[in-house]
Structure formats: C-alpha cells, structure tokens
C-alpha cells in the first residue's frame, strides 16, 4: 500500500485505535499503519480501549473480540451507547469467526470485520473503505 491513510478531516493522518491483547499482532499492525502515516493508539482490553477512545477520539477502532477484563463485544456495546463515541467506525477482528459473534457485532452497526490471520493489505483496504479514502 502506498501513501498515507488520510482521515475525513484531510488535515491529519487517520487515527486508529487498536484494541487487542496480543502484543505481537498489535506491533505488526501498528508498524504497518505507521508506515502508511497513520497515528496509532493501542489498548490491551475493552476497559482500556473505552478510556482511550474517550480521550483520543480516533477515526476508527480495530477491535478484537476475545480479550480479558472486557471483551470486544462488551466494549462495542458500551461504545455504541456512549453519545460522543457511538459514531466511531469499528472493524472487529477475531481468530475464530463465530457466526453468533458477528451477528451480535453487526447488530451494533460495525463497519466491517476481519478474521485473523489476515493480510495487512486486506486490513488497510478495509480501513480505507470504512474511512472513505
């Protein structure tokens, strides 16, 4: 992928919050998105993810389903009920693509989902599509 992933504001690069408890996955995604000139924020569980979403107001959230403390579906539910955060697009990610998890996530209006392992170019394409780039 070439060029920066610009946010809708077009004055800054896209700000992506990655919420995932697997450090290796976070590091790989973070390095790739930063090489595309994205600003990356990270969190290791849903509680931390909600706090960072409220503080940082990212353009997009990449949210893992299976995490300790608060899983991705629980975070998604709280995120979509929060008046200031409900419109942030979310791409769900999961190792096991359980139809019931995708159905629940879809009922909250996720922008897309991606199954691990995935190609970084596939993820970048989904981010570009969701952010209308």
LOPA-881794 format. One record per residue (C-alpha): residue number from 0; residue in three letters; chain; y, x, z. Coordinates in nm, 4 decimals, decimal comma. Layout:
<rs>
<r><nr>NUM</nr><rest>Ala</rest><kette>A</kette><y>Y</y><x>X</x><z>Z</z></r>
...
</rs>
This chain:
<rs>
<r><nr>0</nr><rest>Unk</rest><kette>A</kette><y>0,0000</y><x>0,0000</x><z>0,0000</z></r>
<r><nr>1</nr><rest>Unk</rest><kette>A</kette><y>0,3385</y><x>0,1327</x><z>-0,0852</z></r>
<r><nr>2</nr><rest>Unk</rest><kette>A</kette><y>0,6800</y><x>0,0579</x><z>0,0510</z></r>
<r><nr>3</nr><rest>Unk</rest><kette>A</kette><y>0,7930</y><x>-0,0943</x><z>0,3744</z></r>
<r><nr>4</nr><rest>Unk</rest><kette>A</kette><y>0,6914</y><x>-0,4304</x><z>0,5066</z></r>
<r><nr>5</nr><rest>Unk</rest><kette>A</kette><y>1,0351</y><x>-0,5829</x><z>0,5491</z></r>
<r><nr>6</nr><rest>Unk</rest><kette>A</kette><y>1,0943</y><x>-0,8742</x><z>0,7814</z></r>
<r><nr>7</nr><rest>Unk</rest><kette>A</kette><y>1,2501</y><x>-1,2029</x><z>0,6720</z></r>
<r><nr>8</nr><rest>Unk</rest><kette>A</kette><y>1,5790</y><x>-1,0686</x><z>0,8064</z></r>
<r><nr>9</nr><rest>Unk</rest><kette>A</kette><y>1,5545</y><x>-0,7908</x><z>0,5449</z></r>
<r><nr>10</nr><rest>Unk</rest><kette>A</kette><y>1,7772</y><x>-0,5693</x><z>0,7624</z></r>
<r><nr>11</nr><rest>Unk</rest><kette>A</kette><y>1,4964</y><x>-0,4167</x><z>0,9634</z></r>
<r><nr>12</nr><rest>Unk</rest><kette>A</kette><y>1,1310</y><x>-0,3461</x><z>0,9144</z></r>
<r><nr>13</nr><rest>Unk</rest><kette>A</kette><y>0,8767</y><x>-0,6053</x><z>1,0203</z></r>
<r><nr>14</nr><rest>Unk</rest><kette>A</kette><y>0,7979</y><x>-0,6046</x><z>1,3922</z></r>
<r><nr>15</nr><rest>Unk</rest><kette>A</kette><y>0,4265</y><x>-0,6599</x><z>1,4544</z></r>
<r><nr>16</nr><rest>Unk</rest><kette>A</kette><y>0,2712</y><x>-0,7171</x><z>1,7962</z></r>
<r><nr>17</nr><rest>Unk</rest><kette>A</kette><y>-0,0948</y><x>-0,6101</x><z>1,8065</z></r>
<r><nr>18</nr><rest>Unk</rest><kette>A</kette><y>-0,2863</y><x>-0,7696</x><z>2,0949</z></r>
<r><nr>19</nr><rest>Unk</rest><kette>A</kette><y>-0,6326</y><x>-0,6131</x><z>2,1166</z></r>
<r><nr>20</nr><rest>Unk</rest><kette>A</kette><y>-0,8349</y><x>-0,4470</x><z>2,3929</z></r>
<r><nr>21</nr><rest>Unk</rest><kette>A</kette><y>-0,9998</y><x>-0,1897</x><z>2,1634</z></r>
<r><nr>22</nr><rest>Unk</rest><kette>A</kette><y>-0,7795</y><x>0,1243</x><z>2,1646</z></r>
<r><nr>23</nr><rest>Unk</rest><kette>A</kette><y>-0,9381</y><x>0,2759</x><z>1,8531</z></r>
<r><nr>24</nr><rest>Unk</rest><kette>A</kette><y>-0,8693</y><x>-0,0356</x><z>1,6472</z></r>
<r><nr>25</nr><rest>Unk</rest><kette>A</kette><y>-0,5142</y><x>-0,0593</x><z>1,7805</z></r>
<r><nr>26</nr><rest>Unk</rest><kette>A</kette><y>-0,4466</y><x>0,3072</x><z>1,6973</z></r>
<r><nr>27</nr><rest>Unk</rest><kette>A</kette><y>-0,5785</y><x>0,2769</x><z>1,3422</z></r>
<r><nr>28</nr><rest>Unk</rest><kette>A</kette><y>-0,3799</y><x>-0,0404</x><z>1,2699</z></r>
<r><nr>29</nr><rest>Unk</rest><kette>A</kette><y>-0,0696</y><x>0,0981</x><z>1,4382</z></r>
<r><nr>30</nr><rest>Unk</rest><kette>A</kette><y>-0,0782</y><x>0,4210</x><z>1,2358</z></r>
<r><nr>31</nr><rest>Unk</rest><kette>A</kette><y>-0,1245</y><x>0,2297</x><z>0,9110</z></r>
<r><nr>32</nr><rest>Unk</rest><kette>A</kette><y>0,1535</y><x>-0,0203</x><z>0,9805</z></r>
<r><nr>33</nr><rest>Unk</rest><kette>A</kette><y>0,3908</y><x>0,2530</x><z>1,0966</z></r>
<r><nr>34</nr><rest>Unk</rest><kette>A</kette><y>0,3205</y><x>0,4439</x><z>0,7740</z></r>
<r><nr>35</nr><rest>Unk</rest><kette>A</kette><y>0,4370</y><x>0,1248</x><z>0,5986</z></r>
<r><nr>36</nr><rest>Unk</rest><kette>A</kette><y>0,7581</y><x>0,1415</x><z>0,8044</z></r>
<r><nr>37</nr><rest>Unk</rest><kette>A</kette><y>0,6659</y><x>-0,1399</x><z>1,0445</z></r>
<r><nr>38</nr><rest>Unk</rest><kette>A</kette><y>0,7698</y><x>-0,1363</x><z>1,4048</z></r>
<r><nr>39</nr><rest>Unk</rest><kette>A</kette><y>0,4545</y><x>-0,1846</x><z>1,6123</z></r>
<r><nr>40</nr><rest>Unk</rest><kette>A</kette><y>0,4286</y><x>-0,3180</x><z>1,9655</z></r>
<r><nr>41</nr><rest>Unk</rest><kette>A</kette><y>0,0914</y><x>-0,3225</x><z>2,1423</z></r>
<r><nr>42</nr><rest>Unk</rest><kette>A</kette><y>-0,0749</y><x>-0,5115</x><z>2,4270</z></r>
<r><nr>43</nr><rest>Unk</rest><kette>A</kette><y>-0,4297</y><x>-0,4940</x><z>2,5632</z></r>
<r><nr>44</nr><rest>Unk</rest><kette>A</kette><y>-0,4808</y><x>-0,8558</x><z>2,6728</z></r>
<r><nr>45</nr><rest>Unk</rest><kette>A</kette><y>-0,3287</y><x>-1,2016</x><z>2,6458</z></r>
<r><nr>46</nr><rest>Unk</rest><kette>A</kette><y>-0,1180</y><x>-1,1768</x><z>2,9619</z></r>
<r><nr>47</nr><rest>Unk</rest><kette>A</kette><y>0,0459</y><x>-0,8554</x><z>2,8446</z></r>
<r><nr>48</nr><rest>Unk</rest><kette>A</kette><y>0,0693</y><x>-0,9985</x><z>2,4930</z></r>
<r><nr>49</nr><rest>Unk</rest><kette>A</kette><y>0,2662</y><x>-1,3027</x><z>2,6105</z></r>
<r><nr>50</nr><rest>Unk</rest><kette>A</kette><y>0,5013</y><x>-1,0824</x><z>2,8131</z></r>
<r><nr>51</nr><rest>Unk</rest><kette>A</kette><y>0,5659</y><x>-0,8526</x><z>2,5172</z></r>
<r><nr>52</nr><rest>Unk</rest><kette>A</kette><y>0,6061</y><x>-1,1441</x><z>2,2757</z></r>
<r><nr>53</nr><rest>Unk</rest><kette>A</kette><y>0,8715</y><x>-1,2977</x><z>2,5028</z></r>
<r><nr>54</nr><rest>Unk</rest><kette>A</kette><y>1,0526</y><x>-0,9671</x><z>2,5476</z></r>
<r><nr>55</nr><rest>Unk</rest><kette>A</kette><y>1,0246</y><x>-0,8235</x><z>2,1962</z></r>
<r><nr>56</nr><rest>Unk</rest><kette>A</kette><y>1,0244</y><x>-1,1368</x><z>1,9727</z></r>
<r><nr>57</nr><rest>Unk</rest><kette>A</kette><y>0,8035</y><x>-0,9866</x><z>1,6980</z></r>
<r><nr>58</nr><rest>Unk</rest><kette>A</kette><y>0,7995</y><x>-1,1166</x><z>1,3409</z></r>
<r><nr>59</nr><rest>Unk</rest><kette>A</kette><y>0,4192</y><x>-1,1525</x><z>1,3561</z></r>
<r><nr>60</nr><rest>Unk</rest><kette>A</kette><y>0,1353</y><x>-1,1264</x><z>1,6082</z></r>
<r><nr>61</nr><rest>Unk</rest><kette>A</kette><y>-0,2082</y><x>-0,9855</x><z>1,5248</z></r>
<r><nr>62</nr><rest>Unk</rest><kette>A</kette><y>-0,4233</y><x>-1,1380</x><z>1,7984</z></r>
<r><nr>63</nr><rest>Unk</rest><kette>A</kette><y>-0,7833</y><x>-1,0515</x><z>1,8882</z></r>
<r><nr>64</nr><rest>Unk</rest><kette>A</kette><y>-0,9944</y><x>-1,3402</x><z>2,0192</z></r>
<r><nr>65</nr><rest>Unk</rest><kette>A</kette><y>-1,2285</y><x>-1,1551</x><z>2,2586</z></r>
<r><nr>66</nr><rest>Unk</rest><kette>A</kette><y>-1,0313</y><x>-0,9815</x><z>2,5352</z></r>
<r><nr>67</nr><rest>Unk</rest><kette>A</kette><y>-1,0429</y><x>-0,9588</x><z>2,9140</z></r>
<r><nr>68</nr><rest>Unk</rest><kette>A</kette><y>-0,7945</y><x>-1,1221</x><z>3,1541</z></r>
<r><nr>69</nr><rest>Unk</rest><kette>A</kette><y>-0,6729</y><x>-1,3787</x><z>2,8991</z></r>
<r><nr>70</nr><rest>Unk</rest><kette>A</kette><y>-0,8490</y><x>-1,4114</x><z>2,5646</z></r>
<r><nr>71</nr><rest>Unk</rest><kette>A</kette><y>-0,6747</y><x>-1,4632</x><z>2,2340</z></r>
<r><nr>72</nr><rest>Unk</rest><kette>A</kette><y>-0,7310</y><x>-1,8386</x><z>2,2194</z></r>
<r><nr>73</nr><rest>Unk</rest><kette>A</kette><y>-0,5810</y><x>-1,8821</x><z>2,5664</z></r>
<r><nr>74</nr><rest>Unk</rest><kette>A</kette><y>-0,2830</y><x>-1,6683</x><z>2,4677</z></r>
<r><nr>75</nr><rest>Unk</rest><kette>A</kette><y>-0,2430</y><x>-1,8625</x><z>2,1444</z></r>
<r><nr>76</nr><rest>Unk</rest><kette>A</kette><y>-0,2378</y><x>-2,1932</x><z>2,3326</z></r>
<r><nr>77</nr><rest>Unk</rest><kette>A</kette><y>0,0350</y><x>-2,0694</x><z>2,5683</z></r>
<r><nr>78</nr><rest>Unk</rest><kette>A</kette><y>0,2293</y><x>-1,9063</x><z>2,2860</z></r>
<r><nr>79</nr><rest>Unk</rest><kette>A</kette><y>0,2407</y><x>-2,2287</x><z>2,0835</z></r>
<r><nr>80</nr><rest>Unk</rest><kette>A</kette><y>0,3644</y><x>-2,4249</x><z>2,3877</z></r>
<r><nr>81</nr><rest>Unk</rest><kette>A</kette><y>0,6499</y><x>-2,1799</x><z>2,4506</z></r>
<r><nr>82</nr><rest>Unk</rest><kette>A</kette><y>0,9722</y><x>-2,3082</x><z>2,2888</z></r>
<r><nr>83</nr><rest>Unk</rest><kette>A</kette><y>1,1004</y><x>-1,9607</x><z>2,1966</z></r>
<r><nr>84</nr><rest>Unk</rest><kette>A</kette><y>0,7678</y><x>-1,8196</x><z>2,0759</z></r>
<r><nr>85</nr><rest>Unk</rest><kette>A</kette><y>0,5917</y><x>-2,1118</x><z>1,9097</z></r>
<r><nr>86</nr><rest>Unk</rest><kette>A</kette><y>0,7156</y><x>-2,0283</x><z>1,5598</z></r>
<r><nr>87</nr><rest>Unk</rest><kette>A</kette><y>0,5973</y><x>-1,6664</x><z>1,5561</z></r>
<r><nr>88</nr><rest>Unk</rest><kette>A</kette><y>0,3185</y><x>-1,6487</x><z>1,2965</z></r>
<r><nr>89</nr><rest>Unk</rest><kette>A</kette><y>-0,0204</y><x>-1,5383</x><z>1,4281</z></r>
<r><nr>90</nr><rest>Unk</rest><kette>A</kette><y>-0,3090</y><x>-1,3742</x><z>1,2455</z></r>
<r><nr>91</nr><rest>Unk</rest><kette>A</kette><y>-0,6246</y><x>-1,3992</x><z>1,4551</z></r>
<r><nr>92</nr><rest>Unk</rest><kette>A</kette><y>-0,8815</y><x>-1,1205</x><z>1,4411</z></r>
<r><nr>93</nr><rest>Unk</rest><kette>A</kette><y>-1,2395</y><x>-1,1264</x><z>1,5614</z></r>
<r><nr>94</nr><rest>Unk</rest><kette>A</kette><y>-1,5641</y><x>-0,9340</x><z>1,5336</z></r>
<r><nr>95</nr><rest>Unk</rest><kette>A</kette><y>-1,7765</y><x>-1,2459</x><z>1,5199</z></r>
<r><nr>96</nr><rest>Unk</rest><kette>A</kette><y>-1,6389</y><x>-1,5218</x><z>1,3036</z></r>
<r><nr>97</nr><rest>Unk</rest><kette>A</kette><y>-1,7405</y><x>-1,8225</x><z>1,5121</z></r>
<r><nr>98</nr><rest>Unk</rest><kette>A</kette><y>-1,6514</y><x>-2,1471</x><z>1,3334</z></r>
<r><nr>99</nr><rest>Unk</rest><kette>A</kette><y>-1,5534</y><x>-2,3155</x><z>1,6602</z></r>
<r><nr>100</nr><rest>Unk</rest><kette>A</kette><y>-1,3093</y><x>-2,0320</x><z>1,7458</z></r>
<r><nr>101</nr><rest>Unk</rest><kette>A</kette><y>-1,1479</y><x>-2,0520</x><z>1,4036</z></r>
<r><nr>102</nr><rest>Unk</rest><kette>A</kette><y>-1,1288</y><x>-2,4326</x><z>1,4340</z></r>
<r><nr>103</nr><rest>Unk</rest><kette>A</kette><y>-0,9542</y><x>-2,4071</x><z>1,7720</z></r>
<r><nr>104</nr><rest>Unk</rest><kette>A</kette><y>-0,7159</y><x>-2,1374</x><z>1,6442</z></r>
<r><nr>105</nr><rest>Unk</rest><kette>A</kette><y>-0,6435</y><x>-2,3425</x><z>1,3318</z></r>
<r><nr>106</nr><rest>Unk</rest><kette>A</kette><y>-0,5591</y><x>-2,6454</x><z>1,5444</z></r>
<r><nr>107</nr><rest>Unk</rest><kette>A</kette><y>-0,2737</y><x>-2,4390</x><z>1,6918</z></r>
<r><nr>108</nr><rest>Unk</rest><kette>A</kette><y>-0,1439</y><x>-2,3541</x><z>1,3463</z></r>
<r><nr>109</nr><rest>Unk</rest><kette>A</kette><y>-0,2439</y><x>-1,9916</x><z>1,2971</z></r>
<r><nr>110</nr><rest>Unk</rest><kette>A</kette><y>-0,1118</y><x>-1,8319</x><z>0,9810</z></r>
<r><nr>111</nr><rest>Unk</rest><kette>A</kette><y>-0,4440</y><x>-1,6661</x><z>0,8934</z></r>
<r><nr>112</nr><rest>Unk</rest><kette>A</kette><y>-0,7465</y><x>-1,4897</x><z>1,0377</z></r>
<r><nr>113</nr><rest>Unk</rest><kette>A</kette><y>-0,9331</y><x>-1,1728</x><z>0,9592</z></r>
<r><nr>114</nr><rest>Unk</rest><kette>A</kette><y>-1,2849</y><x>-1,0634</x><z>1,0537</z></r>
<r><nr>115</nr><rest>Unk</rest><kette>A</kette><y>-1,3497</y><x>-0,7130</x><z>1,1906</z></r>
<r><nr>116</nr><rest>Unk</rest><kette>A</kette><y>-1,4245</y><x>-0,4707</x><z>1,0434</z></r>
<r><nr>117</nr><rest>Unk</rest><kette>A</kette><y>-1,1584</y><x>-0,5165</x><z>0,7786</z></r>
<r><nr>118</nr><rest>Unk</rest><kette>A</kette><y>-0,9840</y><x>-0,3026</x><z>0,5239</z></r>
<r><nr>119</nr><rest>Unk</rest><kette>A</kette><y>-0,6316</y><x>-0,2002</x><z>0,6197</z></r>
<r><nr>120</nr><rest>Unk</rest><kette>A</kette><y>-0,5103</y><x>-0,3017</x><z>0,2742</z></r>
<r><nr>121</nr><rest>Unk</rest><kette>A</kette><y>-0,6538</y><x>-0,6512</x><z>0,3323</z></r>
<r><nr>122</nr><rest>Unk</rest><kette>A</kette><y>-0,4657</y><x>-0,6765</x><z>0,6633</z></r>
<r><nr>123</nr><rest>Unk</rest><kette>A</kette><y>-0,1424</y><x>-0,5503</x><z>0,5071</z></r>
<r><nr>124</nr><rest>Unk</rest><kette>A</kette><y>-0,1812</y><x>-0,8094</x><z>0,2294</z></r>
<r><nr>125</nr><rest>Unk</rest><kette>A</kette><y>-0,2221</y><x>-1,0875</x><z>0,4832</z></r>
<r><nr>126</nr><rest>Unk</rest><kette>A</kette><y>0,0852</y><x>-0,9668</x><z>0,6733</z></r>
<r><nr>127</nr><rest>Unk</rest><kette>A</kette><y>0,2911</y><x>-0,9555</x><z>0,3514</z></r>
<r><nr>128</nr><rest>Unk</rest><kette>A</kette><y>0,1747</y><x>-1,3070</x><z>0,2606</z></r>
<r><nr>129</nr><rest>Unk</rest><kette>A</kette><y>0,2497</y><x>-1,4536</x><z>0,6050</z></r>
<r><nr>130</nr><rest>Unk</rest><kette>A</kette><y>0,5943</y><x>-1,2922</x><z>0,6171</z></r>
<r><nr>131</nr><rest>Unk</rest><kette>A</kette><y>0,6681</y><x>-1,3947</x><z>0,2560</z></r>
<r><nr>132</nr><rest>Unk</rest><kette>A</kette><y>0,7206</y><x>-1,0371</x><z>0,1421</z></r>
</rs>
